């Protein structure tokens, strides 16, 4: 069956109104968001289950971002952690005058009917597959019909809504976010065409999408450039999601036009993998994955257990202390600092938000990801520092260009990190963590008419961009000061 946009009734449910989240009625449509400079549209996931230890009556009580009372369509960790950082980034970035206030961002949630936990995870065949995997066998390819149907409906609804919002507000830019089934919905919405073979409905608006955030995506593919490592881990799981395990990965995980604006996260800490985005190895499809036993253990941690099968007939999430996802459920790990640490990465890249680098610390993350050969423009904003507080009265304090030759002659030798660059200059490197970076390179700033021209950093490998003062770790103790720079990804 070919889905059409008119087959479903899309609408956005706005957050409770405040100065930055007003809504208005658009004739002929359901409620759309105000035409602020940016709009964030989120897509939630499966309803339930409860989380052990959570406060009853709160959004945190339900693991997968949905609650039985679906009046609130939001995803708690996005609303409480990611959105505040996104809002801060928009305030920091250069742009329309309205960015200085709180009215720069409208927020809404696509209103579709996601599958319920009982239907999506407690289906008898799903439980049989977990039993197979627990015994070490690759589970058969199977997805419950309910989640397949609700996902298709959600993708059509999300595509229609985002397009309607883009038409109503022709100067608005977009941040899109999806969690769990909502990530699958959003990924398909970006490529959704009302008629088979036609261009995607959202293609005319790709240029206005600044960032796409996907968490725990059933269509996750670790082989794609959009895949990101979870916070605090050297690398994420090498796997595809459960939908990709069954249906096969998308030909393009995300539209090629958007590949540099998408971040897709899959939790993969040993013992707590997210079984939704990290399926077992599929030898028939030749897709990577975790071991069957590891996946089965992860599913059990997320309350996929036979004692809850009575809920299938009730089709509801019934209260009860036994029906809970435990603390090791990998699909519930996208919270707090995890979601806020990475939520504005693509906005930083496109908007050039300010980063402050201390002279008393080693490598410091900019939150940006560079691929090999990609360049970043680094603009000096403010601040100064010194590599020797005792000599500062004589040497003076300098910016990221570093000390000149005369000053260097009186500084204790042997402390440079990059020998070819001046003391006190800004240097950069890419890597997976502050303790695991590649060869550092200087960021060269030239003075012109009393001001510093922008510096350029080129990545010689792929990874996060880290910056620091040109001074070895053992020599940082007598440093002082900090400089603020704006880092903008400028392409290859």
N, C-alpha and C positions, 0 to 999 in steps of 0.2 A: 504494500500500500504506500502511495506517495502522500506524505503529509503536506498540507497547505497551511499557510499562516492563518487563514480565516477559520480553520477547523477548531481553533482554541481561542479562549478569551483571556488574553494576557493582561496583567496589570502589575504595578509596583505598589507594595505596601510601604509607605514611608515610615521612618523612625518617628518617635514622638516629636512634634514640632518644637523647634527653638529658633534662634536667630539664624542658624546656618542650615536649617533643614525644613524650610517652608515648602508647601506643595500647592498646586493649583489645579483646577479642573480644566481639561481640554475638551472642547465640544467634539463629540463623536468617539471619544476614547474613555477608558477608565482613567483613574488618577495618574498623572505624570508628575515628575519632579520639577522644581523651580529651575529656571535657566541661569544657574550660577556658573562661574567659569569652569568648574569641574563637577562631575556627578560620579558617585560610586554606586554601582549596582551589584548586589550580592545574590548568590543562589545557594540555598541551604540544602542539607542532605536528608537522609532517611530519618524518620521519626523514631526516637528511642535508641538504645535502652537507657535505664538509669545508671548513674555512676556511684559506686560505693563511696560513702563518706561525704557526699555533696549535701548542701543545705536544701531541704525540701522546699519546693516552690520557686527555686531559682532556675535560671537557664542552664547553669552548670550541672543541674541535677540529671540532665539527659545527655548521653554521650555523643550522639551523632549530629547535634546541632538543631534538632527539631524537638518539639514538645507535643503531647497529645492535643492540647488546646492550641490550635494553629493560628490564633489571632496574631501572634508575634512570629513573623517570618524570618527573623534575623538569626545569625550565627553568633553565639555569645563571644567567642574568642576574637572574632573579627571586630565586633563592636567595641569590646573593652580594651583590646591591645593594639590591633593593627590600625584601626581607623584614627585614633589619636595621633599616631606617628605620621600617618599620611597627611593629616590636617596640618601638623607642624611643618612637614616638608613643603607643602604648598605655601605656607606663610613665609618660609625662608627663601623660596625661589623667586627670581625676578619674574614679573608678569604683570597682569592688569592691576590697577590701583586697589581693587577690592581685596587683593590677597592680604593686605595688612590687617583686615578685620576677620570676623568669624563667619562671614557670609560667602566664603570661597567654595564650599563643598556641600552639595545636596546628597542625601543617602537614601537608598531604597532597596527593596528586596523583591525579586521576581516571585510572583504568587502562582506557583504551580502546586500540584498535589504529589509530593514525593512518595515513594513506597514506604510502608511501615515495616519496622524491624521484624515483626512476626512473619510477614510475607516474604521479605527479602532474605532473611537469614535463618529462619526456623522452618523453612520448607523441608519436608521429609527427604527430598533428594539432596538438598544442600547438606543436611546432617549426615546422610550416607557418604557424601564426598569427603567430609571431614573425617569420618571413621576410616575411609580408605587411606587418606593421607596420614592419619595417625599410625597406620600400619606400615607406612613407608612407600606406598604406591602413589603414582601420579594420579590425581583425581580426574574423573571424566569431565568433559567440557559441558557445563550446564549453568544457565542463569534462569532464575524464576521469571515467569512471564510478566508478573506484576512490575518488577523493576525495569524490565525492558520497555514495557508500555509507558510507564510514567516518565521514563527518561526521554523517550521520543516526544511525548507531549510537552515535556519541560523544555526541550531544545527548541521546538517550534515557538512556544510561548516566549522564551527568553529572546530569541532572534527578533520576533515581532515587536517586543517591548523596547529593546535597545534601539531598533530602527526608528520606532515611533518617537522615542525621546530625542534621537539625533535629528530627526526632521523638525520637531517642534523647537529645538534649541540649536540652530545651525552653527553657533560659535562655541558650543559646549564641548569639553574634552572629557574622556571617560577613563575610569579605573574600574575594572571588572574583577570579581572575586567569586570563587566557588569552592565548596567543601563537600567531600564525600560524593554522593550521587549528584550534588550540585556542581561539582567540578566536571564530571562527565557531561552533564547538561550544558554547561558553559562552553566546554571544548567543542561539542557538536554544534552549538548555536553559532559559533564563530564561522562554521563552514556550512551552515544550513541553507539549503536552496528549496524554495517552494515547489519547483518543478525539476525533476531529475535532469541533470546536465546543464542547468542554468547556473549563472554566477551566484555565489553566496549572497544572501540578502544583506549581510553586513559589510560586504566588500567595499562599497562606496564610503564607508565610515572608518575603515581601518586606520587611516591617517590621523584620526582623532582619538584613537585608543592609546593612552600613554602607558598603561600597565595592566597586566592580567595576572592574577594570583590564583593558583590552584593548590589545594591541600587534600591529600589522601584521595587522589583521582583514580577511579576504577579503570581508566584508560591510560594510566601512567606508563611512560616508556623511558627507562633510565638511559637509553642510548641517544636520546634527543638532547640538543643543546639547552633546552628549557629546563631540564632536570637539575635540581639544586640539592646540595648536601644539607641534611638537617643540622641545626645549631649544635655545636659541641662535638660533631662527628667528623672524622677525616674524609668520609665519603658516605653517600646514601646507598640504599640497597640496589644491586644490579638485578632489576626485575621489571616485569610489566604488571599492570593491574589485573584484577580478576575479570573485568569485562574484556580487556585485550587478550587475556588467556583463552577466553571462550570464543570471542568474535574475531580475534586477530587484531593486531595493532592498526591504527589508522595509517593510511598511506603517508599523510602528513599529520604528525601529532598535533601541530597547530599550523595555521596558514603561514606559508613562507614569509609573507609580508610582515608578520607579527613575531617572528621567532626571536627577535632581539628584545621583545617587550614582555615575554612570558616567563614566569617563575613557577615551576611545579615542584612541590615538596612531598617527599614520601619518607615517613619515619622508619628508620632502619637500625636502631640501636640493638645490639645482640640480645636476644631473648625477648625483645619487645617490638618486633617488626609490625608494621601496619599491614594486616592481611588483605585489606581492600586494595591497596596500591602495590603490594608486593606478593604476587601469586607464586605458586611453585613453578619450577622449571617445566616447560612444555616441549618435550623432545620432538613431537610431531610437527609443531609450528616453529621449532628452533628458537624459542624465545627464552631469555634468561629468567631466573627466578630463585627463590629460596628453596630449601629442601622441603619435601612434603610434610615431614614431621614438624619442622619449624613453623610452617604455615598453619598446620592443624593446632599447634599449641597457641599460636596467636589468635586464632578464631575462638578457641575456648576462653582465652583471656577476655575476649570481647563479648561474652555471654552467649556464644553459639553452642548451646548445650541442650540435650534432649529433655531435660526436666522442665523446659519452658515451652514445649510444643503445644500445650493446652491453649496457648495464646493465639495460635494460628486460627482456630475456630472462632475465637472471640474477636479476632482482628483488632485488638486493642493492646495497649501497654497497661497492664494491670499493676497497681501498686503492690509492693511486697518486698521485704528485705532480701529475699533470695535472688530476685531477678535484677542482677547488677553486673555491669562490666567492672572488672577489677582494676587495680592501679597499674597493672602491666599491659592494659589494652593499648596497643600502639596507635589505634585509630583515634584515640582521645588525647594525643600528645601535642596537638597543635594549639598551644595555649600560651598565655603570658608572654614572657620574653622571647619565646620561639617565634610567635607570629609577628611581634613588633620589631624584632631584630632585622627581619628580612622584608617587611611589608612594603617599604618605600624604596627598595633598591632601584627599580626601573625608573621611578620618578627622579631619584638622584641623577641617574644617567641622562635623562632627557631634559631635566630642568636645571641641573647644576646646583644642587643645594650645598650649603656651606659645611665644611668639616674643619674642626679645630685640632691641630697637632701639637702635642706637648713636647718640650725639649727634654723632659726628664724621664720619658718612657721610650721603649724600643718601638718595634713595628706596631702601628695603629691602623685598624681597618677603616676604609672609607665606605664599606658596605656595597661597593660596586664590583661587578664581575666582568673581567675582560677576557676575550678570546685571543689566541695567538695572532699577532699582527695588528690588533686593534689599538687605537690611540686614544689618549685622554688629554684634554686641554685643562691646564691647572692655572687658575686665575688667583693672584694674591688679593686678599680682601683686607686684612688688618693684622696687627700684632707684631711682636719682635721677640728675639731670644738671644741668648749668649751661651757659648760652650765653656765659659770660665767666669764665674761671678767675681773672683778676685781681680781679674784683668778687665772686667767690664767697664769700670770708670775710665780706663785709658783706651780700650779698644772700641767702646760703644756697643750698642746692641744693634743687631741687623735683622733683615727679613729673610725670606727663603732663598735669596740669591747667594747668601753666605758671605764670609769675610774676603777682603781683597788680599793681594799678595803681601803687601806690607804688614797687615795685621797678622797674617798666618805665620810670619817669621818669628813672632814672639809667643805663639801658642805652643804648648807642649806637644811634641811630635808623637806619632805612633797611635793616635786615637781615631784616625779616619776610618770610616766604614768603606767608602769609595775613594780610593787614592787619587783619582783624577778630578774629583770635585772639591770645591772649597769647604773648609770647616764651616759648620753652621748652615750649610745649604740643605735644601730639601731633596731627599732621595726616595725612590720608589721601588717596589718589587711586587710580584704576584705570587700567590701560593694558596695553600688550603687553610693556613692558620698563622698567627704571629710567630710561632716557633717552627714553621715549615714554609719558608719562602724561597723563591728562586734567587738568582744572581741579582743584586741591587743595581740600579741604574740612576744616574743623576737626572734631576729635573732642572733644566737650564733656563734661568730667567735673565733677560738682558734689560739694562736700564736705557730708557729712551725719553729724553726731555723731562727728567726728574721722576719718571714713573717706571714701574716694572712691566715689561711686555709679558704676555702669557707664556708659561712654560708648557712643554709637551712631553708626555711619557708614552713610550711604545712598549706594548707587552710582547715579550719573547717566548711566552708560554701562556697557557690559560689558567685562570684562577681569580681569586679576590685581589683587589688592589690595596696594598698597604703602603703607608707613608711614614717617614720619620726624619729626624735631624741627622745630618752626616756626622755621627759621633758613635763610637762603639759602646756597647752596653756597659762595659767596665768603666767608662769615662763619663757616664751620665750624671754622676753624683754632684758635680759642681755646676751643672747647667741650671738655667732659669728662663722662664718665659714660654710663650706659645704663639703660633701663627694660625690664622684662619685662611683657608683657601676654598675656592669653588672648583669642583671637579666635574667636568662634563665629558661624556663619551662622544667622540667626534667621528667615529667610524674607523675603517681600516686604512 
